[in-house]
Amino acid sequence: MKLYSPETIRNIKERYGFQLSKSLGQNFLTDKNIIDRIIEATEITAEDLVIEIGPGIGVITAEAAARAKKVVAVEIDRNLIPILNDTLADFDNVEIINADVLKTDLNEIIEREGFKTAKIIGNLPYYITTPIIMALLERGVHAESITVMMQKEVADRIQASPGGKTCGAITAAVNYYCTVTEVAFVPRTVFVPAPKVDSAVLRFDVRKEKEVELSDEKLFFRCIKAGFGQRRKTLLNSLGGACSLTKDELKGCLEKAGVDPSRRAETLTIREFADIANRIKEVSED
Ligand code: SAM
């Protein structure tokens, strides 16, 4: 049985009385070429632990399991669990966890399975693409690489250069932690049901050495989120929410970092954000 065909999805719906949930971002992949591109880009070896986010009916899971030592797949929809137990019955190296990935400690899974790192893979649910990526990065998941599909617009945002209207907090966060490669463009027509937008697959490789030195990573992220959260405001006005400095102190920090306080977040490079956060940290500690 071909797992990835629209016909299989129809059969599964009938046999299990399964209803696709729009609110859980269930757009299932039906194109073997795209599945192969994701799998190839992940470069799975027989020594690897693969963690999959949102296996659906298991189209990516099965291909990963055929190559990896172990696959752990985290799926929120309990109605998919009996289906996955059947579609992946041929594999004894797959574990399905019925949980919300945002509430799951992936590092704990990696440790429990006896690995140092994992390769993260998935066709991410649209409604929480950005929170999932941010959570993986901010929680410092021990990922060797993260190869995930997302809506094209988010992929473009992640790859935007500073100064562009499309760049956002996620641009800075991803580029601080990782280098990014675009693996594939994915048209909306290869999903059941077809979403309203196209997708792209990106591979993130976690940087061994960070591009910038930070004295307080959490403060750096608060600055990024505050800056982009109120992107129309000048940095002098938007960054107040990220720290407890007075406006004068903040102005001093921006000037010391060589950044005009009237600039906006979208014009900053990661290095400038880092410089500002480090200056704020210095003054906060006085
Ligand atoms: N991997 C399958 C494929 O490519 O056909 C399904 C991808 S579908 C876009 C997203 C999957 O993520 C769905 O199976 C959905 O139920 C699951 N999902 C949604 N929110 C989730 C969450 N918070 N944690 C874990 N899985 C989630």
Residues whose N, C-alpha, C, O or C-beta is under 5 A from the ligand:
A	BS01	SAM	L24 G25 Q26 N27 F28 L29 I53 G54 P55 G56 I57 V59 I60 V74 E75 I76 D77 A99 D100 V101 L102 N123 L124 P125
